[in-house]
Amino acid sequence: MAETDDAVWLHAEARLTIVELAQSSGLPEELLRELVEYGALDPAEVQADEWYFSAECVARVRTAARLRQDLELETPALALALSLLERIGRLEAEVRRLQAQLVVPRR
């Protein structure tokens, strides 16, 4: 697997091709296509001739690469793990938001 610890600076609105996503993660394009099929990655337009991905997918595919390497996960399990991690992240953000609403100012 290619070294994936390099910093990547991308504008939030940047779009990457599947080739660029594969290069930034070290994952093969075929695996990325499978992750799209399983719903773990979302191209901007699935029906387009060439898929483009948002810049935030870079972190997601790098996480996938680490999970695949460290836990030796097959593609369906990898897709499930990515989906669960995303859900956990959304739930933690919701908890932080709700906690912020409960904070009572000190007198």
Salt bridges, closest charged atoms under 4 A:
GLU29 OE1 - ARG33 NH2 3.54
GLU86 OE1 - ARG60 NH1 2.26
GLU86 OE2 - ARG90 NH1 2.92
GLU94 OE2 - ARG97 NH2 2.53
